[in-house]
Amino acid sequence: MTCLSWLFTLWTSSVPTLLLVGLMGRQLGFKVGLQVVHTVACSRWSAPSDQGLFQDGDVIIGGLFNLYYNPPVIDHDFTQLPYYKSCTGLQNLPLQYVYAMVFALEEINHSTTLLPGLKLGYRIHDSCAIPLWAVQAALSLIGRNSTSCDSTGAPEVYGKGNNKDNGLTSSLDQPVPVIIGGDSSVTAQILSKILAPFSVSYTASCSCLSDRTEYPNFFRTMSSDFYQARAIAQIAIRYRWDWIGTVAINTNYGLSALKTFQEETEKEGVCVAFMEIMNRESIVSDSRRAALTIQASTAKVILVFAWYTDVWELFLQLAELNVTGRQFIASEAWSTSGDILQDITVRNVAQGVVGVAIRNSNIPGFDKYLRGLNPSQRPNDNFLRQLWKNLFGCSPVAAPFVTYSYSEASLPPCSGTESLQGVQHPFTYTSELRVTHNVYLAVYAVAYALHNLLCPSRDSPLGNNSCSILKDIKPIEVLQQLNQVNVTTPQGENFYFHGADIPAKYDLVNWQTTPEGSLKLVLIGRVDGLDIHLNESAIQWSTGTNQVPVSVCSESCPPGTRMANRKGEPICCFDCIQCADGEISNKTGSIQCERCPLEFWSNAGRTACVHRQLDFLSFNETLGITLTTVSVSGVIVTTAVFVVFLHYRQTPVVRANNSELSFLLLVSLKLCFLCSLVFIGRPSVWSCRFQQAAFGISFVLCVSCLQIKTMVVLAAFRSTRPGAEALMKWFGPGQQRGSVCIFTVIQVRVIICVIWLSFSPPVPQPDFQIAGLKVTLKCAMASVVGFSLVLGYIGLLACTCLLLAFLARKLPDNFNEAKLITFSMLIFCAVWVAFVPAYVSSPGKYSVAVEIFAILASSYGLLFCIFAPKCFIILLRPEKNTKKSLMAR
């Protein structure tokens, strides 16, 4: 066993606890908890600290508590067997837990209904918050004839040479069937893996411990972290905190709870801004790093899963950096920490903390019991002696076998009048019994299981028959009975185990600032299983008011915009993009915009769909007035030319240019100018039909006249050739009028009247395909073929006329209109060729304006190219308006 001592020394300094504890059993070849090997030398299976609290009894209950927080420095010089000195730094709350266990056992021992006739004893050790030391302490609890070592390393056997009065009796050699502990999830996992006796933990909350296949001999009176993590997730979702920073201790407690929180919130769109993991071994540097991260982050809500001493160090670092205004969400491990609440240094940092806490309960008589404790009545109680030393600065009288430490020897002896009555101290503070009540419940759960096992009345756990121990108690027997415990505690609380767990019950607490400037703990709600009940009006947030803090990566997109995720960033970080034209979003935080129906369009703010306004080319607008003016001017000019030709109809210029066709051409041009007016104004059924009919007839009549004039010119000059007299018979005045009528009738009768306007006429219809609040009301072409035939027929006549005029361009100038017709038809064709793409690409009412412009441009081209030179001669050069001049070459 000497080598075992060295193994423990090496494990403490270099090897992970879980791995090497498993290796220990395999290498040494024994089953822990069933047998402890004896040796003459100091066994070293005793607790790391030689301090403990012991009481004789028929059944011994073990206890492991994290009483001291400062482990000693171990010298690994390999010159002698290592000796584990006691830890230092007594903690007040864990000490209260110890006496809650003692109080519950004494209460049970005095009960006439629970385990009558039997006395429960205890062996309580300190684990010093180190899992490996907790294992050593647990091994000393379950072993027979266990030994401890004195300050020199010599063996010291409990139960030999000691009497019952000093609390170290032969009953301490009994194996412990159950342990109240350990104090953390890591310790509980180790104990459950390597010990045959089962443990009932009062603070181990890792959700992993609920797995009965992995931890079949583990129970707890502490709720699983799954429930507190889920409750915190519900709070985050309720207040729409989607950008949360997290800080966790690097243990199963912190990491598993953080994992549960993320799983519950991810599906609701909550993102983790950062995740800082702190290690107990390097808490100062890690908390400094976490504080700097919190300072730099835009997250205003910070979730912390850690032990209160770790959070205290983190808050000290934040206070040094002057980081305030953060809303901290506390896990149950520090949400009720009086040490942090009372520290004025971190007051500004900790203001407004909202947290989950273990359900507060009352233990009747416990306050009186605590205040009645006195070292004079418990001379072997080293824990109480240490408390007295810290509180009153004196050294109580020790029992004969208890040695003084150097620090105690330097203190004056106590007068014996010192008392806890009226002392305000965390140890005596009993209005907030949370973990303390968990310890109390754990003891009662074990007592009821032992009652069912050892008492002869099996029908009722509260039978009055005396109980007796006929043989050694096997832990597996107690475990089986504990699975079936379902009783009511003295406080009237129903208590039972569901697997390893009890029903989850939490309080929701808030750290509020008092008028004096200090912080106080206020109850704001509760958690029952998966249900959360919260009094929102009672909360004081980190802002010092009831105004809920906002913690988002990006502000919610207002109505009229949509969220657009930023590349490479969490989904909570996004930009707000305005909805496109014709799309709206009428609520905050829209993921996408909705398209308005055809009859509607988005308003300026993109928040609602409004009816689209009908729009058309009106006589009242600038464009309509301009086109009307140009059209009317064309009619006036054409009329003026008509009057001039009519007045000078007997002159050579008029007569030489086929005056009858000229007058008919002027009439058709006037109709062309007038038909453009039909396109202006609100379209109606009849205006849509009339405008296309007027347009087609006017231009066919116009182009037909030009074509006949060209043909007449060609025929006249060719008639001078021998045998061409018969040709002129086909181009007399009657034939000319007939040809014009035929060309026009083809357009009117066959295409427009019969086919197009009868079967598929244009109808007024809003053009919803054009984007915008204003929708154009125009004459929709029900048959594009009909409109194409109209233009095609006009184009065919125009091209034929242009070709004939081109052939006649070299005839004598004085008698030749061919050049004028050629220029006019070139302009006409150019305008209407350019019209097609311009019409198609023009939006809304501007397509109508393009058609009107084409009509006016081609009409003015024909008017000026053909009649301007003639009017110039008639009015300004009358000397040339003679037959002699016209006949001259």
HELIX and SHEET records of a PDB file:
HELIX    1   1 THR A    2  SER A   14  1                                  13    
HELIX    2   2 THR A   17  LEU A   28  1                                  12    
HELIX    3   3 ASN A   92  ASN A  109  1                                  18    
HELIX    4   4 PRO A  131  ILE A  142  1                                  12    
HELIX    5   5 LYS A  164  ASN A  166  5                                   3    
HELIX    6   6 SER A  170  ASP A  173  5                                   4    
HELIX    7   7 SER A  185  ILE A  194  1                                  10    
HELIX    8   8 SER A  207  SER A  210  5                                   4    
HELIX    9   9 ASP A  225  ARG A  238  1                                  14    
HELIX   10  10 ASN A  252  GLU A  266  1                                  15    
HELIX   11  11 ARG A  280  SER A  282  5                                   3    
HELIX   12  12 ILE A  283  ALA A  296  1                                  14    
HELIX   13  13 TYR A  308  GLU A  320  1                                  13    
HELIX   14  14 GLY A  338  LEU A  341  1                                   4    
HELIX   15  15 ILE A  344  VAL A  346  5                                   3    
HELIX   16  16 ARG A  347  ALA A  350  1                                   4    
HELIX   17  17 PHE A  366  ARG A  371  1                                   6    
HELIX   18  18 ASN A  382  PHE A  392  1                                  11    
HELIX   19  19 TYR A  406  ALA A  409  1                                   4    
HELIX   20  20 PRO A  426  THR A  428  5                                   3    
HELIX   21  21 VAL A  435  LEU A  454  1                                  20    
HELIX   22  22 PRO A  475  LEU A  482  1                                   8    
HELIX   23  23 GLU A  536  ALA A  538  5                                   3    
HELIX   24  24 THR A  622  HIS A  647  1                                  26    
HELIX   25  25 PRO A  652  ALA A  656  1                                   5    
HELIX   26  26 SER A  659  VAL A  678  1                                  20    
HELIX   27  27 VAL A  685  ARG A  718  1                                  34    
HELIX   28  28 GLU A  725  MET A  728  1                                   4    
HELIX   29  29 LYS A  729  PHE A  731  5                                   3    
HELIX   30  30 PRO A  733  VAL A  745  1                                  13    
HELIX   31  31 ILE A  746  TRP A  756  3                                  11    
HELIX   32  32 LEU A  757  PHE A  759  1                                   3    
HELIX   33  33 VAL A  784  LEU A  807  1                                  24    
HELIX   34  34 ASP A  813  PHE A  815  5                                   3    
HELIX   35  35 ALA A  818  SER A  841  1                                  24    
HELIX   36  36 LYS A  845  LEU A  876  1                                  32    
HELIX   37  37 PRO A  878  LYS A  880  5                                   3    
HELIX   38  38 LYS A  883  MET A  887  1                                   5    
SHEET    1   A 6 GLY A  52  GLN A  55  0                                        
SHEET    2   A 6 LEU A 120  ASP A 126 -1                                        
SHEET    3   A 6 VAL A  59  PHE A  65  1                                        
SHEET    4   A 6 VAL A 178  ILE A 180  1                                        
SHEET    5   A 6 PHE A 198  SER A 201  1                                        
SHEET    6   A 6 PHE A 218  ARG A 220  1                                        
SHEET    1   B 2 TYR A  68  ASN A  70  0                                        
SHEET    2   B 2 THR A  88  LEU A  90 -1                                        
SHEET    1   C 2 THR A 147  CYS A 149  0                                        
SHEET    2   C 2 PRO A 155  VAL A 157 -1                                        
SHEET    1   D 8 CYS A 271  MET A 278  0                                        
SHEET    2   D 8 TRP A 243  ILE A 249  1                                        
SHEET    3   D 8 VAL A 301  PHE A 305  1                                        
SHEET    4   D 8 GLN A 327  ALA A 330  1                                        
SHEET    5   D 8 VAL A 354  ILE A 358  1                                        
SHEET    6   D 8 LYS A 505  THR A 513 -1                                        
SHEET    7   D 8 LEU A 519  ASP A 528 -1                                        
SHEET    8   D 8 ASP A 531  LEU A 534 -1                                        
SHEET    1   E 2 ASN A 486  THR A 488  0                                        
SHEET    2   E 2 ASN A 494  TYR A 496 -1                                        
SHEET    1   F 2 THR A 561  ASN A 565  0                                        
SHEET    2   F 2 PHE A 574  GLN A 578 -1                                        
SHEET    1   G 2 GLU A 583  ILE A 584  0                                        
SHEET    2   G 2 GLU A 594  ARG A 595 -1                                        
SHEET    1   H 2 PHE A 600  SER A 602  0                                        
SHEET    2   H 2 CYS A 609  HIS A 611 -1                                        
SHEET    1   I 3 GLN A 613  ASP A 615  0                                        
SHEET    2   I 3 LYS A 774  ALA A 780  1                                        
SHEET    3   I 3 VAL A 763  ASP A 767 -1                                        
END                                                                             
